[in-house]
């Protein structure tokens, strides 16, 4: 059997009978990247009837959300004059002409269930 390597004090070396070729590895770690290049994602602008309805509804609801705290509602001398108010110290919820006390929360819960 032919020896293909020699063990010396410096380590393992190829035997003299083995042909050596200087080649470069095709898939060497130094030649390949560890990560794939990022593929860019470009959002597409959507158009159509439902998209316009969505933007109109969003503008309406955000307008209500931002303007509601400044709407005033006269409740008399002993109550706050804000149209929509969560009054935690007094444990009341004011919504225009409706005043909800803690024992009436089931009305509000029923409205939320019906709205869903």
C-alpha positions, 0 to 999 in steps of 0.5 A: 500500500502506498503512503500518501502522507508523512508524519514529521515533527512539524506536522502531517505533510504529503508524501513525495509521490503525491502530486500537488496542484495549486487550486482555489476552492470554488466555494471558499469561505473567503469568497462567499458572503455570510448573508444574502443581499437585502431585496428592496421592498417598494410599497405600491400606492393603492387606488379605488373606491374602497381606498377613498372611502377608507381615507374619508372615514379615517379623516372623519373619525380622527376629526371627531377624536381630536375635536370632541374634547373642546365641545362644551355642553351646559350641565348646570352649575355643579357639573363640568361643561365638557360634552364628553368626559370621564370623571374618575373622582366622581365616578361618572361618565358624561356623553352629551346629555347622557350621564352614566354612573358605575351601577349603569355600566351594564347599559354601556356594556350592552351598547358595546356588544351591540356595536360589535 
